[in-house]
């Protein structure tokens, strides 16, 4: 069985967040939109205790490498447009 797995890890700075509750509300909404729109797995994976910083990972799986690349490209653009904060780092890998 052949398949490709790709992920994109984001680190976001959220200057408008004044509490963990604010941050979680924004991140929960963003992750739900990403999951629904692109049918991928997505989670907050780091900086859980910081108000204005978060680490997110989005994972896609498909039987063609190009399909995984296309999905992740679209996710990147969507996250960059949808977040009220700033993407301070991003890395992508396809296995």
N, C-alpha and C positions, 0 to 999 in steps of 0.2 A: 504494500500500500504506500503510495507516494503522496506526500502532503507538504505544505510549507506553512510555517508559523512565523509571524512577524509581530514585533512589538514596537511601540513608540513610548518613550518615557519623557514626561514633561516636568519641569519645575516652574511653578507659577508664583509670582509675587502679587498679592492682592492688597493694594494700599487702602482700599475702601473698607476693609474688614476691621471692625473694632472689637471683635470678640470671637471666641471659638464657635459660638452659635451662628454668627454672621457667616463665617468662613464655611462651616458645614452646610449651611443652607445653600450657598452659592455652588459649592462643589457637588452636593447631592443633585441639584438641578442640572448642572453641566454633564455629570456622568450619566444621568438618566437619559438626557437628550442624545448623547453619543451612542449609548447602547441601543436605543430605539431606532435612531436614524441609520446606523451602520451595521447593526447586528454583530457587535463585537463584545468582548469582555473588557470591563474598565473598572479601575479601583484607585482609591487614594492609598498610597503605599508608604508615604513618609511625611515627616514634619507634622505629625498629628497634634502636637502640643503647642504649635506656633500659630498665632492669629493671622498673620499675613503671608505665610509661606505654605506651599503644599507641593507634594510630589504625586503625580498621577501616572498610571501605566494603562495603555490600551493594547489589547492583543487581538489579532485576527488570524484565522486559519482558513486555508483553501487548498484546492488541489493544483493550482497554478500560481507560480511565483508572481507573475504580473498582476494577478487579481489581488493578492495580498498587498503589493506595492501600491496599486490604485486605491484600495481601501484606506491604507494608512496616509497616503497623500491627502485624501479628502478629509480624513479625521483631523489632520494637522491644520488644514485651512479652517475647518469648522471651529476647532478649539481656539485658534488665534482670533477669529471673528467674534466668538460668543463670550469669551471671558472678559470680565470687567477689569481684569488685572493685566499683567505683562508676563509673557513667556520669557523666562530668563535663561532657560536651557532646554534642549531637546535632543534626544538621540533615538535613532531608529536602527533596528537590526532585523534581518530575515534569516531564518534558519531552515 
